[in-house]
Amino acid sequence: MRATKRPSSKLNDVALAFSFYGENAQKLLDKVDWIDVDLLNPAEVDELFDNVDRVFHCAATVSFKPSDKQRMIEENPAMTANLVNASLAHNIAHFAFVSSVAAIGQGKNPSDLTTEETEWKNGPENSNYAVSKYLSELEVWRGTEEGLCAAMVNPTIILGASNWNQSSSAIFKRYASGFSFYSTGANGFVDVRDVVDALLKISDQRINQERFILVGENLTFRDLANKLTLAFGQAAPSKKASLWLTNLLWRFEKVRGFFFNIEPLITRETAKSARSTKIFSNKKAREKLGMQFRPIDKSIEEFAGFYKKTNV
């Protein structure tokens, strides 16, 4: 098995994530041929493909900071294009892409169910990250038109065990020591193990030119907060974060991030997302892939246990 990483990246967080699955994290790491590569360099990407049969493209820049907008919109599609082109040149058997539900359109009303057929529409409601993933998808679809066998998964918010200072795992840290506020929106959530299962299924079955929404459950953010605080033995949040408060918080975080050169905990985009309601269907993944999604209550219990033990 061959995996790529940025030259600046370290494997500590990967080892931490692997430790969730048993005590032999180092043995799991040693089974992987780790290669430092710049996915924006076509020549370096091409060198990866000797004796490669299948590709799982999970890499992307994820940011909700306005300053990262241009870099993300340019780099995510470019990385995908390089991998698609190399896959075509080397006649790869299958290309599996991890996209996002952010790259799928939204219904006119909050209660509208989003499916794989919901049409994307350009507009201010789309985050910069969503635009970058949508453009990346276009590169995959372009590859299929040129003969590449490829399919993609569109996960909702992924819950898993890793470094809880990063990505969606930060939601566990927020409620581990108690948090008084909850937001008014809703979204879909999925266990990271279900994402992996779905990727293996579409690759093993050589599914072509299709996408699959991955969602274990749709929850309000208040329900999620209640489940998280319960898992950590904390009191459930009782205060609704109003519009003026969330606007104040993201502005405060922007200033704090500027002066201390740190990643803001809340941005304008994440504050907006926390107030919006999105509901997703997993019908296609259940019926065509045979997915049996893990209950989110069980996932939260297991991952919270991991974070209580590691505290990182």
LUMDONU-73138 format. One record per residue (C-alpha): y negated, x, z; residue number from 1; residue in three letters. Coordinates in nm, 2 decimals, padded with zeros to 4 digits. Each point is the difference from the previous one (the first is absolute). Layout:
N
+--------+--------+--------+------+------+
!     yy !     xx !     zz ! resi ! resn !
+--------+--------+--------+------+------+
!      Y !      X !      Z !  NUM !  ALA !
...
+--------+--------+--------+------+------+
//
This chain:
312
+--------+--------+--------+------+------+
!     yy !     xx !     zz ! resi ! resn !
+--------+--------+--------+------+------+
!  00.00 !  00.00 !  00.00 !    1 !  MET !
! -00.34 !  00.13 ! -00.10 !    2 !  ARG !
! -00.33 ! -00.11 !  00.16 !    3 !  ALA !
! -00.36 !  00.11 ! -00.07 !    4 !  THR !
! -00.28 !  00.06 !  00.25 !    5 !  LYS !
! -00.35 !  00.13 ! -00.02 !    6 !  ARG !
! -00.03 !  00.37 !  00.08 !    7 !  PRO !
! -00.23 ! -00.09 !  00.29 !    8 !  SER !
!  00.26 ! -00.24 !  00.15 !    9 !  SER !
!  00.23 !  00.08 !  00.28 !   10 !  LYS !
!  00.34 ! -00.14 !  00.07 !   11 !  LEU !
! -00.06 ! -00.08 !  00.37 !   12 !  ASN !
! -00.08 ! -00.37 ! -00.07 !   13 !  ASP !
!  00.31 ! -00.03 ! -00.22 !   14 !  VAL !
!  00.22 !  00.15 !  00.27 !   15 !  ALA !
! -00.16 ! -00.24 !  00.25 !   16 !  LEU !
!  00.08 ! -00.30 ! -00.22 !   17 !  ALA !
!  00.36 !  00.13 ! -00.06 !   18 !  PHE !
!  00.05 !  00.03 !  00.38 !   19 !  SER !
! -00.01 ! -00.38 !  00.02 !   20 !  PHE !
!  00.33 ! -00.01 ! -00.19 !   21 !  TYR !
!  00.18 !  00.24 !  00.23 !   22 !  GLY !
! -00.01 !  00.33 !  00.17 !   23 !  GLU !
!  00.07 !  00.21 ! -00.31 !   24 !  ASN !
! -00.34 ! -00.02 ! -00.16 !   25 !  ALA !
!  00.01 !  00.37 ! -00.10 !   26 !  GLN !
!  00.34 ! -00.05 ! -00.17 !   27 !  LYS !
! -00.16 ! -00.28 ! -00.20 !   28 !  LEU !
! -00.29 !  00.21 ! -00.09 !   29 !  LEU !
!  00.23 !  00.28 ! -00.11 !   30 !  ASP !
!  00.17 ! -00.23 ! -00.25 !   31 !  LYS !
! -00.32 ! -00.03 ! -00.19 !   32 !  VAL !
! -00.13 !  00.26 ! -00.25 !   33 !  ASP !
! -00.37 ! -00.01 !  00.09 !   34 !  TRP !
! -00.23 !  00.11 ! -00.27 !   35 !  ILE !
! -00.38 !  00.06 !  00.02 !   36 !  ASP !
! -00.16 ! -00.14 ! -00.31 !   37 !  VAL !
! -00.33 ! -00.13 ! -00.12 !   38 !  ASP !
!  00.09 ! -00.33 ! -00.17 !   39 !  LEU !
! -00.33 !  00.01 ! -00.19 !   40 !  LEU !
!  00.12 !  00.31 ! -00.18 !   41 !  ASN !
!  00.23 ! -00.11 ! -00.30 !   42 !  PRO !
!  00.16 !  00.34 ! -00.03 !   43 !  ALA !
!  00.10 !  00.01 !  00.36 !   44 !  GLU !
!  00.13 ! -00.35 ! -00.02 !   45 !  VAL !
!  00.21 !  00.08 ! -00.30 !   46 !  ASP !
!  00.17 !  00.28 !  00.18 !   47 !  GLU !
!  00.13 ! -00.24 !  00.26 !   48 !  LEU !
!  00.23 ! -00.18 ! -00.24 !   49 !  PHE !
!  00.28 !  00.25 ! -00.06 !   50 !  ASP !
!  00.33 ! -00.18 !  00.09 !   51 !  ASN !
! -00.18 ! -00.31 !  00.11 !   52 !  VAL !
!  00.16 ! -00.34 ! -00.07 !   53 !  ASP !
! -00.22 ! -00.25 !  00.19 !   54 !  ARG !
! -00.36 !  00.00 !  00.12 !   55 !  VAL !
! -00.14 ! -00.18 !  00.30 !   56 !  PHE !
! -00.38 !  00.01 ! -00.02 !   57 !  HIS !
! -00.15 ! -00.06 !  00.35 !   58 !  CYS !
! -00.30 !  00.24 ! -00.01 !   59 !  ALA !
! -00.35 ! -00.13 !  00.01 !   60 !  ALA !
! -00.34 !  00.07 !  00.16 !   61 !  THR !
! -00.06 ! -00.28 !  00.25 !   62 !  VAL !
! -00.35 ! -00.04 !  00.13 !   63 !  SER !
! -00.25 ! -00.28 !  00.08 !   64 !  PHE !
! -00.30 !  00.23 !  00.03 !   65 !  LYS !
! -00.27 ! -00.07 ! -00.27 !   66 !  PRO !
! -00.04 !  00.38 ! -00.04 !   67 !  SER !
!  00.36 !  00.02 ! -00.13 !   68 !  ASP !
! -00.04 ! -00.28 ! -00.26 !   69 !  LYS !
! -00.03 !  00.21 ! -00.31 !   70 !  GLN !
!  00.26 !  00.26 !  00.09 !   71 !  ARG !
!  00.26 ! -00.26 !  00.08 !   72 !  MET !
! -00.07 ! -00.21 ! -00.31 !   73 !  ILE !
!  00.03 !  00.31 ! -00.21 !   74 !  GLU !
!  00.29 !  00.18 !  00.17 !   75 !  GLU !
!  00.25 ! -00.27 !  00.07 !   76 !  ASN !
!  00.03 ! -00.11 ! -00.36 !   77 !  PRO !
! -00.01 !  00.36 ! -00.12 !   78 !  ALA !
!  00.29 !  00.10 !  00.23 !   79 !  MET !
!  00.20 ! -00.30 ! -00.12 !   80 !  THR !
! -00.07 !  00.08 ! -00.37 !   81 !  ALA !
!  00.12 !  00.36 !  00.04 !   82 !  ASN !
!  00.32 ! -00.12 !  00.16 !   83 !  LEU !
!  00.06 ! -00.27 ! -00.26 !   84 !  VAL !
! -00.06 !  00.25 ! -00.28 !   85 !  ASN !
!  00.24 !  00.25 !  00.14 !   86 !  ALA !
!  00.26 ! -00.27 !  00.06 !   87 !  SER !
! -00.03 ! -00.10 ! -00.36 !   88 !  LEU !
!  00.02 !  00.36 ! -00.12 !   89 !  ALA !
!  00.31 !  00.07 !  00.21 !   90 !  HIS !
!  00.17 ! -00.33 ! -00.08 !   91 !  ASN !
!  00.02 ! -00.11 !  00.37 !   92 !  ILE !
!  00.26 ! -00.27 !  00.06 !   93 !  ALA !
! -00.23 ! -00.21 !  00.23 !   94 !  HIS !
! -00.36 !  00.01 !  00.14 !   95 !  PHE !
! -00.06 ! -00.19 !  00.32 !   96 !  ALA !
! -00.37 ! -00.04 !  00.10 !   97 !  PHE !
! -00.14 ! -00.10 !  00.34 !   98 !  VAL !
! -00.30 ! -00.21 ! -00.07 !   99 !  SER !
! -00.17 ! -00.24 !  00.24 !  100 !  SER !
! -00.07 ! -00.37 !  00.02 !  101 !  VAL !
! -00.36 !  00.11 ! -00.02 !  102 !  ALA !
!  00.06 !  00.05 ! -00.37 !  103 !  ALA !
!  00.11 ! -00.37 ! -00.05 !  104 !  ILE !
! -00.25 ! -00.28 ! -00.05 !  105 !  GLY !
! -00.11 ! -00.24 !  00.27 !  106 !  GLN !
!  00.00 ! -00.37 ! -00.01 !  107 !  GLY !
! -00.32 ! -00.21 !  00.00 !  108 !  LYS !
!  00.07 ! -00.13 !  00.35 !  109 !  ASN !
!  00.11 !  00.19 !  00.31 !  110 !  PRO !
!  00.31 ! -00.23 !  00.03 !  111 !  SER !
!  00.12 !  00.08 ! -00.36 !  112 !  ASP !
!  00.33 !  00.18 !  00.00 !  113 !  LEU !
! -00.02 !  00.33 ! -00.19 !  114 !  THR !
!  00.30 !  00.07 ! -00.22 !  115 !  THR !
!  00.09 !  00.26 ! -00.26 !  116 !  GLU !
! -00.16 ! -00.22 ! -00.26 !  117 !  GLU !
! -00.34 ! -00.03 !  00.17 !  118 !  THR !
! -00.25 !  00.14 ! -00.25 !  119 !  GLU !
! -00.22 !  00.30 !  00.09 !  120 !  TRP !
! -00.38 ! -00.06 ! -00.04 !  121 !  LYS !
! -00.27 !  00.26 !  00.02 !  122 !  ASN !
! -00.25 ! -00.08 !  00.27 !  123 !  GLY !
! -00.18 !  00.11 !  00.32 !  124 !  PRO !
!  00.29 ! -00.14 !  00.21 !  125 !  GLU !
!  00.22 !  00.29 ! -00.11 !  126 !  ASN !
! -00.01 !  00.32 !  00.21 !  127 !  SER !
! -00.04 !  00.34 ! -00.17 !  128 !  ASN !
!  00.36 !  00.07 !  00.10 !  129 !  TYR !
!  00.11 ! -00.32 ! -00.17 !  130 !  ALA !
! -00.17 !  00.10 ! -00.32 !  131 !  VAL !
!  00.16 !  00.35 !  00.01 !  132 !  SER !
!  00.35 ! -00.16 !  00.04 !  133 !  LYS !
! -00.07 ! -00.25 ! -00.28 !  134 !  TYR !
! -00.10 !  00.28 ! -00.23 !  135 !  LEU !
!  00.31 !  00.19 !  00.10 !  136 !  SER !
!  00.22 ! -00.30 ! -00.08 !  137 !  GLU !
! -00.15 !  00.00 ! -00.35 !  138 !  LEU !
!  00.14 !  00.35 ! -00.05 !  139 !  GLU !
!  00.35 ! -00.11 !  00.10 !  140 !  VAL !
! -00.01 ! -00.30 ! -00.23 !  141 !  TRP !
! -00.13 !  00.23 ! -00.27 !  142 !  ARG !
!  00.30 !  00.22 !  00.06 !  143 !  GLY !
!  00.24 ! -00.29 ! -00.04 !  144 !  THR !
! -00.16 ! -00.09 ! -00.33 !  145 !  GLU !
!  00.08 !  00.36 ! -00.11 !  146 !  GLU !
!  00.37 ! -00.02 !  00.10 !  147 !  GLY !
!  00.00 !  00.08 !  00.37 !  148 !  LEU !
!  00.23 ! -00.21 !  00.22 !  149 !  CYS !
! -00.22 ! -00.08 !  00.30 !  150 !  ALA !
! -00.07 ! -00.27 !  00.26 !  151 !  ALA !
! -00.22 ! -00.02 !  00.31 !  152 !  MET !
! -00.01 ! -00.14 !  00.35 !  153 !  VAL !
! -00.32 ! -00.15 !  00.15 !  154 !  ASN !
!  00.02 !  00.03 !  00.38 !  155 !  PRO !
! -00.22 ! -00.19 !  00.24 !  156 !  THR !
! -00.12 !  00.19 !  00.31 !  157 !  ILE !
!  00.29 !  00.24 !  00.08 !  158 !  ILE !
!  00.11 !  00.04 !  00.36 !  159 !  LEU !
!  00.20 !  00.32 !  00.09 !  160 !  GLY !
!  00.04 !  00.30 !  00.23 !  161 !  ALA !
! -00.22 !  00.29 ! -00.08 !  162 !  SER !
! -00.32 !  00.16 !  00.13 !  163 !  ASN !
! -00.19 ! -00.29 !  00.15 !  164 !  TRP !
! -00.34 !  00.16 ! -00.07 !  165 !  ASN !
!  00.05 ! -00.06 ! -00.37 !  166 !  GLN !
!  00.03 ! -00.28 ! -00.25 !  167 !  SER !
!  00.13 ! -00.34 !  00.11 !  168 !  SER !
!  00.18 !  00.15 !  00.30 !  169 !  SER !
! -00.34 !  00.02 !  00.17 !  170 !  ALA !
!  00.03 ! -00.37 !  00.07 !  171 !  ILE !
!  00.26 !  00.08 !  00.26 !  172 !  PHE !
! -00.23 !  00.25 !  00.17 !  173 !  LYS !
! -00.28 ! -00.25 !  00.01 !  174 !  ARG !
!  00.20 ! -00.24 !  00.21 !  175 !  TYR !
!  00.22 !  00.24 !  00.20 !  176 !  ALA !
! -00.25 !  00.02 !  00.29 !  177 !  SER !
! -00.14 ! -00.35 ! -00.04 !  178 !  GLY !
! -00.28 ! -00.13 ! -00.23 !  179 !  PHE !
! -00.20 ! -00.31 !  00.08 !  180 !  SER !
! -00.09 ! -00.11 ! -00.35 !  181 !  PHE !
!  00.19 ! -00.16 ! -00.29 !  182 !  TYR !
! -00.12 ! -00.07 ! -00.35 !  183 !  SER !
!  00.02 ! -00.33 ! -00.18 !  184 !  THR !
!  00.19 !  00.09 ! -00.32 !  185 !  GLY !
!  00.36 !  00.00 ! -00.10 !  186 !  ALA !
!  00.22 !  00.23 ! -00.21 !  187 !  ASN !
!  00.35 !  00.09 ! -00.08 !  188 !  GLY !
!  00.21 !  00.27 !  00.18 !  189 !  PHE !
!  00.32 !  00.18 ! -00.09 !  190 !  VAL !
!  00.22 !  00.26 !  00.17 !  191 !  ASP !
!  00.00 !  00.34 ! -00.17 !  192 !  VAL !
!  00.38 ! -00.01 ! -00.02 !  193 !  ARG !
! -00.02 ! -00.31 ! -00.21 !  194 !  ASP !
! -00.23 !  00.18 ! -00.24 !  195 !  VAL !
!  00.25 !  00.28 ! -00.04 !  196 !  VAL !
!  00.29 ! -00.25 ! -00.05 !  197 !  ASP !
! -00.19 ! -00.17 ! -00.27 !  198 !  ALA !
! -00.08 !  00.32 ! -00.18 !  199 !  LEU !
!  00.36 !  00.11 !  00.00 !  200 !  LEU !
!  00.10 ! -00.34 ! -00.13 !  201 !  LYS !
! -00.23 !  00.00 ! -00.30 !  202 !  ILE !
!  00.09 !  00.36 ! -00.08 !  203 !  SER !
!  00.38 ! -00.05 !  00.04 !  204 !  ASP !
! -00.01 ! -00.31 ! -00.22 !  205 !  GLN !
! -00.23 !  00.16 ! -00.25 !  206 !  ARG !
! -00.24 ! -00.29 !  00.01 !  207 !  ILE !
! -00.26 !  00.02 ! -00.27 !  208 !  ASN !
! -00.36 ! -00.14 ! -00.04 !  209 !  GLN !
!  00.00 ! -00.20 !  00.32 !  210 !  GLU !
! -00.18 ! -00.01 !  00.33 !  211 !  ARG !
!  00.11 ! -00.12 !  00.35 !  212 !  PHE !
! -00.22 ! -00.11 !  00.28 !  213 !  ILE !
!  00.14 !  00.13 !  00.33 !  214 !  LEU !
! -00.09 ! -00.21 !  00.31 !  215 !  VAL !
!  00.21 ! -00.06 !  00.31 !  216 !  GLY !
! -00.24 ! -00.25 !  00.15 !  217 !  GLU !
! -00.35 ! -00.14 ! -00.04 !  218 !  ASN !
! -00.19 !  00.02 !  00.33 !  219 !  LEU !
! -00.35 ! -00.07 !  00.12 !  220 !  THR !
! -00.15 !  00.32 !  00.14 !  221 !  PHE !
! -00.02 ! -00.18 !  00.34 !  222 !  ARG !
!  00.37 ! -00.06 ! -00.01 !  223 !  ASP !
!  00.07 !  00.36 ! -00.09 !  224 !  LEU !
! -00.23 !  00.11 !  00.28 !  225 !  ALA !
!  00.19 ! -00.22 !  00.25 !  226 !  ASN !
!  00.33 !  00.15 ! -00.11 !  227 !  LYS !
! -00.13 !  00.36 !  00.02 !  228 !  LEU !
! -00.15 ! -00.04 !  00.34 !  229 !  THR !
!  00.31 ! -00.17 !  00.13 !  230 !  LEU !
!  00.21 !  00.29 ! -00.13 !  231 !  ALA !
! -00.22 !  00.24 !  00.19 !  232 !  PHE !
! -00.01 ! -00.21 !  00.32 !  233 !  GLY !
! -00.37 ! -00.07 ! -00.04 !  234 !  GLN !
! -00.20 ! -00.32 !  00.03 !  235 !  ALA !
! -00.05 ! -00.19 ! -00.33 !  236 !  ALA !
! -00.35 !  00.03 ! -00.15 !  237 !  PRO !
! -00.22 ! -00.30 !  00.09 !  238 !  SER !
! -00.32 !  00.06 ! -00.18 !  239 !  LYS !
! -00.06 ! -00.09 ! -00.37 !  240 !  LYS !
! -00.18 !  00.27 ! -00.19 !  241 !  ALA !
! -00.29 ! -00.18 ! -00.15 !  242 !  SER !
! -00.17 !  00.08 ! -00.33 !  243 !  LEU !
! -00.30 !  00.17 !  00.17 !  244 !  TRP !
!  00.23 !  00.20 !  00.22 !  245 !  LEU !
!  00.22 !  00.14 ! -00.27 !  246 !  THR !
! -00.31 !  00.08 ! -00.21 !  247 !  ASN !
! -00.14 !  00.19 !  00.30 !  248 !  LEU !
!  00.33 !  00.18 !  00.06 !  249 !  LEU !
!  00.04 !  00.13 ! -00.35 !  250 !  TRP !
! -00.36 !  00.12 ! -00.01 !  251 !  ARG !
!  00.05 !  00.17 !  00.34 !  252 !  PHE !
!  00.31 !  00.17 ! -00.13 !  253 !  GLU !
! -00.18 !  00.12 ! -00.31 !  254 !  LYS !
! -00.26 !  00.17 !  00.21 !  255 !  VAL !
!  00.25 !  00.14 !  00.24 !  256 !  ARG !
!  00.21 !  00.14 ! -00.29 !  257 !  GLY !
! -00.30 !  00.16 ! -00.16 !  258 !  PHE !
! -00.12 !  00.18 !  00.31 !  259 !  PHE !
!  00.35 !  00.11 !  00.13 !  260 !  PHE !
!  00.16 !  00.05 ! -00.34 !  261 !  ASN !
!  00.29 ! -00.23 !  00.08 !  262 !  ILE !
!  00.17 ! -00.28 ! -00.18 !  263 !  GLU !
! -00.16 ! -00.34 !  00.10 !  264 !  PRO !
!  00.24 ! -00.24 !  00.17 !  265 !  LEU !
! -00.16 ! -00.29 ! -00.18 !  266 !  ILE !
! -00.18 ! -00.01 ! -00.34 !  267 !  THR !
! -00.18 ! -00.28 ! -00.18 !  268 !  ARG !
!  00.31 ! -00.06 ! -00.22 !  269 !  GLU !
!  00.24 ! -00.01 !  00.29 !  270 !  THR !
! -00.22 ! -00.23 !  00.20 !  271 !  ALA !
! -00.02 ! -00.23 ! -00.30 !  272 !  LYS !
!  00.37 !  00.01 ! -00.04 !  273 !  SER !
!  00.06 ! -00.09 !  00.36 !  274 !  ALA !
! -00.20 ! -00.32 ! -00.04 !  275 !  ARG !
!  00.17 ! -00.11 ! -00.32 !  276 !  SER !
!  00.32 ! -00.21 ! -00.03 !  277 !  THR !
!  00.27 !  00.10 ! -00.24 !  278 !  LYS !
!  00.35 ! -00.15 ! -00.02 !  279 !  ILE !
!  00.28 !  00.16 ! -00.21 !  280 !  PHE !
!  00.34 ! -00.12 ! -00.14 !  281 !  SER !
!  00.31 !  00.21 !  00.03 !  282 !  ASN !
!  00.21 ! -00.26 ! -00.20 !  283 !  LYS !
!  00.06 !  00.23 ! -00.30 !  284 !  LYS !
!  00.11 !  00.30 !  00.21 !  285 !  ALA !
!  00.24 ! -00.22 !  00.20 !  286 !  ARG !
!  00.15 ! -00.17 ! -00.31 !  287 !  GLU !
!  00.01 !  00.28 ! -00.25 !  288 !  LYS !
!  00.05 !  00.31 !  00.22 !  289 !  LEU !
!  00.19 ! -00.18 !  00.28 !  290 !  GLY !
! -00.25 !  00.12 !  00.26 !  291 !  MET !
!  00.05 ! -00.11 !  00.36 !  292 !  GLN !
! -00.32 !  00.10 !  00.17 !  293 !  PHE !
!  00.00 !  00.12 !  00.36 !  294 !  ARG !
! -00.17 ! -00.23 !  00.25 !  295 !  PRO !
! -00.34 !  00.14 !  00.08 !  296 !  ILE !
!  00.05 ! -00.07 !  00.37 !  297 !  ASP !
!  00.30 !  00.23 !  00.00 !  298 !  LYS !
! -00.19 !  00.27 ! -00.21 !  299 !  SER !
! -00.29 ! -00.01 !  00.24 !  300 !  ILE !
!  00.23 !  00.03 !  00.30 !  301 !  GLU !
!  00.18 !  00.30 ! -00.15 !  302 !  GLU !
! -00.31 !  00.18 ! -00.12 !  303 !  PHE !
! -00.19 ! -00.06 !  00.32 !  304 !  ALA !
!  00.29 !  00.15 !  00.19 !  305 !  GLY !
! -00.03 !  00.31 ! -00.22 !  306 !  PHE !
! -00.37 !  00.03 !  00.06 !  307 !  TYR !
!  00.03 ! -00.04 !  00.38 !  308 !  LYS !
!  00.25 !  00.28 ! -00.01 !  309 !  LYS !
! -00.19 !  00.24 ! -00.23 !  310 !  THR !
! -00.36 ! -00.10 !  00.09 !  311 !  ASN !
! -00.11 !  00.14 ! -00.34 !  312 !  VAL !
+--------+--------+--------+------+------+
//
